[in-house]
Amino acid sequence: MSFRRSRSRRRRGQAMVELAIVAPILVLLVTGGAQVAVVVYSQVSVGTASREGARTAVDNPKDTQLFPAAVTKDCTSSSDTRKACAAAFNSTTQTFGLVNPANFTVHLSSQKYPSGTSTPSCNGSAGTADDGLVQVQVTYQAPIFVPFVNRFFADSGQSYRTVKSTVTMRVSPCSANGGN
């Protein structure tokens, strides 16, 4: 009987040692997976924001000014570029708090469509402001919160990873807002 108890104690001790060896590795794998998921989710959110901003800018084709600015909650005004900025910002407000607006930047630029390839505008002349390209670039600093993962996954010397998305769309003349 004492022989069986001794063997049972050894087995429990062996299981405890195995758990002590494997548990930190499992915890690191789980938290590392969560960290990767946060960065991937941030990338998807940034891609959605840039598409939404470009779509809004394309819907307001008369605005051809360059607009680099940090996104804030006060990003709305009567300017069409401000509308594009607000659309990009608003698309991230539905991320359940996983995307921090303080680390979010939008740059919007537009240009006339290359000469010779422009289609007639609503006014009948080619190359006007309502026929061009709009480019929206959204940049976000996704936080890295796992201590050992940040050495391999974060930007050099930082506690975040920069994710960015750039979308270029063509403004089709007369298709949005009657060419206005």
Phi, psi and omega in degrees: 000318179293332178294320179293320178297318180298316180294320179297318178295320179296320180294318178295320178295321178294317179297321179295318178294317178298317178298319180296330179279318187277328186303313179297325179293317178296318179297317179296319178295317180293313180291325175296320176297320177296321179295316177299319179298321179296317181291319178295317177299320177297319179296318178296317179297320179293319177298318178295318180297318181292321177294319180294319177296317179294319179298318179293320179294323179292327178288348179236071193288346183283348183270111182244013181282150174286146182216087168263125179199154173284143181279132175227174177291342179267033189275001184257140174201191181282348181289138180296324179293326175295326177296319179295319178297315180295322179296319178296317179295315183295330179293338179270350180286349179260026180260019177058032176080007182277344178246121183272117182300338180292338181257020190243129180227139179238133172238129180238133175222154177220156179210158176290151177297144183308138184296148181089342180244003183283144176267160180299144178274182179296336180272357177094356178251150184273153170076020179280177187297338182272011177229101183190197180242142176239131178237128179240125177242123179248130179238139181219140177259098181283127183290142174252118187247355180266120188305315184277335180287329184296335178294329184256336192251334184277164172297154186306118177073012183243169176251028178214165174239128181277123174244143182214155177218136178237130179234131175243127179232150177267136175276118177273124183295144175068000183272330182242134176056030179064026179083007181277000000 
